[in-house]
Amino acid sequence: MKRHILMLAAGAATAVIATAVAAAPATATPTVTVKGAKDNTITARLSSVAADSVCTLFDISTGKSVSGTTAADGTATLVLTKMRLGSHAVNVTCVAPNGARQVLTDHRPAPITR
């Protein structure tokens, strides 16, 4: 009888732990899509970034950059215009309202071709 009670107690503890893990909120990882386009632009689309973060798209080869603030839903679109044809490498960084800095992409290729 003691053995059955012990097994039931162990099973209940496992169920409680599994429920706690399942109920924990999932933290979304920020995602970035970077593309060079035929109209001489480089576009970065961000999602799952902290709201009101200031994000910067920086082209390493030319030194051009553009910044913007994320919306309440954590999305933003950053566009570099008047870029030259050829290969480009870009960085995307964000600074959260609490001051935390996050590098979302580092030397991501964004070629512009015809």
N, C-alpha and C positions, 0 to 999 in steps of 0.2 A: 504494500500500500504506500509506504514512504517513497518507493522508487517511482510510482506513478505520479505522485504529487510533485516530486522534484522535477520530473520531465515536463509536467504541465507548467510549472513555474518558469523553467528555462524557455519553453516555447512562447509563453506570454511576454517574457523579456525581449526575445527576438522580434516578436511582432511589434512591440512598442518602439524598438530601435528602427525597424524598417519603416514604420509610419512616420517617425521623426525625420528620417532622411528623405522620404518622399515629400513631406510637407515643407521642407526647406526651400526657400525661393531660389530659382536658378539665376545666376548672374550671367548676363549676356556678354559675349565677347564682341568688342567692336569689329566691324567689318568695313573694308575699304575696297572699292573698285576703281582702278585708274586706267584710263584709256586715252591714247592719242587719236585725233581725228583728222580727216582730210581737209577740214576747214581751218587747219593750223591752230587747233586748240587742244589742251590737255584738260580732261575732266576727272575729278575725284568725287565719288559718291560715298558718303559715310553713313553708317547706321549703327545703332546701339551704343552711341557715345553719350556721356553724361550731358543732360540738358544744360544749355547756356555755357558750354565749353567754347573756348576760342581755338579754332583749328586753322592751320596754315598748310598750304600746298606750296612746296618750294622746288624749283627746277635747279638741280645741282650744276648743270652745264652752263646755263645762262645767268643764274643768280636771280631770276625773276621769282616773285612769290605773290600769293594772294591769300588773304585771311577772311574768315567769316565765323559767325556764331551759330552753334547748333540750335535747332528748334526744340520745343518742349518734348517732342517725341524722340529726340536723340539723332535726328538726321540732318545732313547738310550736303550741299553741292558746291564744290569749289572749281572755278574754271580759269585757267591761264589762257590768254588770248595772244594773237600775233606771234606765235611761235614759229621757228624755222623748221624746215624739213629735216628729217634725219632722226637719229637716236637721241633719246632724252632719258635721264634718270631723275626720279623725284622722291622727295621725302614728304610724308604727311605727319604732322605732330599736332597734338591737342593739349590745351591747358584747362583743366577742370576748374570750376568756381572755387574749390578749396585749395587751389594752387598746385595740385598734382599734375605733373607733366607726363604725357604718354606718347611714345613714338609708335605710330600705327603702321607706317611703311618706311623702309630704309633702302634707298637706291633701287626703287621699283622701276623697271623699264617701262617707258611710255613712248614708243616710236611714232613719228608722224610720217606717213608715206602717201604717195599719190596713187 
